[in-house]
Amino acid sequence: MPLVVYDKNKHFSRTIMKFETKVIHAGIEPDPSTGAIMTPIYQTSTYVQDAPGKHKGYEYARTQNPTRSALEKNLAALENGEDAVCFSSGLAAMDAVLKLLKPGDEIISTFELYGGSYRLMVEVFSHYGIKPHFIDLNDKALLRNTINEQTKLIWVETPTNPLLSILDLKYICNLAQKHNILTCIDNTFASPYLQRPIDLGADMVHHSATKYLAGHSDVILGAVVCKDKKMGDQLHFLQNASGAIPGPQDCFLTLRGIKTLHLRMQRACDNAMEIAAFLKKHKRINKVFYPGFKDFPNHLIAKRQMAHYGAMLSFNLKTDTKRAANKVLNRTEIFSLAESLGGVESLIGHPASMTHASIPKKDRLAIGLTDSLIRLSIGIEHVDDLIQDLKKALG
Ligand SMILES: *Cc1c(COP(=O)(O)O)cnc(C)c1O
């Protein structure tokens, strides 16, 4: 049998398959040398050449790896992009996007940003002359007034963490396009099953694949999907030049996780909807933050731009103290107290002392992130058990 290698340039037709089929088949081919149906873990650093410079498309594994290429093609198809580039973490992926900028350039982003993304912009890229602005992206006048000649990137996260605010992607991307500003949407909380920003006008989609894409709390990996090939080429250049590549085993685990993305996401969203309704009626709870409620701000935008309302929700207590929150946090048995999200198992967290501890209390309170706020990442367990667990913990 002639030895054929993966054709990493083969264009994957993205119009013929539905999402549920793409998660399993897009970018995946039987292994050319053996017919293995699952993409092998190409645990190799280099590839033997037939003659100097005469190779099969793979020279050195920082630059190309077949397991990684399969994952990149799969992700590009899921987000309806032309290309995808994978990195060793979500923040490494963001780091590459920010390296598209030059000293003097400015970024506009939301003030409800993931803490690590905020830190990368403020404590790292500011030193290279790149200036971030964090504003309420729902304030259209403020957004228009913040844009100037130096604005080169708008970085958006929706739904936001941990208050689940919804931003209007279509409006923001259209406005950015008019001003020749790049847009990158952090789609970690929604996943492409619920929301596909490129279809709404975005240039790039960012993922912490650590969360829903890999989906089993066993891998750290990041990705950027690009609307056009040229941007993809630039990011592949940065991936190779700076070197923050994911290992082949992590790419394999992510590919494996993605095959059930639609099933996991659907179940987690259905569970979240029931849990949100249960919490809303509970007498000890003050407010539940969940975009699926008809009276939640921007509910109609969520309904338009997402296929479901997601599997993250937060709530605060009538007794709005850290002590009251701790009692609940200590009493759950199925919900594990941990940072992160998007795995098959349900997690519970306390943003004020965990993910958002570095934000000054005054700033936290200003955005509604109060002392008793509790965040849930809803998993795919039986919803009755999850509700029972919360009922008990709430006392
Ligand atoms: C976790 C997360 C990140 C960072 O990703 P890592 O894989 O941990 O580097 C970025 N954005 C959001 C919204 C996240 O939840």
PDBQT file of the ligand as one rigid body, heavy atoms in Angstrom, charges set to zero:
ROOT
HETATM    1  C1  LIG A 401     -10.544  29.512  31.313  1.00  0.00    +0.000 C 
HETATM    2  C2  LIG A 401     -10.796  30.681  30.452  1.00  0.00    +0.000 A 
HETATM    3  C3  LIG A 401      -9.753  31.306  29.741  1.00  0.00    +0.000 A 
HETATM    4  C4  LIG A 401      -8.314  30.866  29.874  1.00  0.00    +0.000 C 
HETATM    5  O1  LIG A 401      -8.079  29.614  29.331  1.00  0.00    +0.000 OA
HETATM    6  P1  LIG A 401      -6.938  28.600  29.824  1.00  0.00    +0.000 P 
HETATM    7  O2  LIG A 401      -7.160  27.400  28.992  1.00  0.00    +0.000 OA
HETATM    8  O3  LIG A 401      -7.159  28.384  31.293  1.00  0.00    +0.000 OA
HETATM    9  O4  LIG A 401      -5.634  29.279  29.574  1.00  0.00    +0.000 OA
HETATM   10  C5  LIG A 401     -10.087  32.366  28.913  1.00  0.00    +0.000 A 
HETATM   11  N1  LIG A 401     -11.363  32.803  28.792  1.00  0.00    +0.000 NA
HETATM   12  C6  LIG A 401     -12.370  32.240  29.483  1.00  0.00    +0.000 A 
HETATM   13  C7  LIG A 401     -13.754  32.777  29.317  1.00  0.00    +0.000 C 
HETATM   14  C8  LIG A 401     -12.132  31.169  30.327  1.00  0.00    +0.000 A 
HETATM   15  O5  LIG A 401     -13.146  30.633  31.022  1.00  0.00    +0.000 OA
ENDROOT
TORSDOF 0
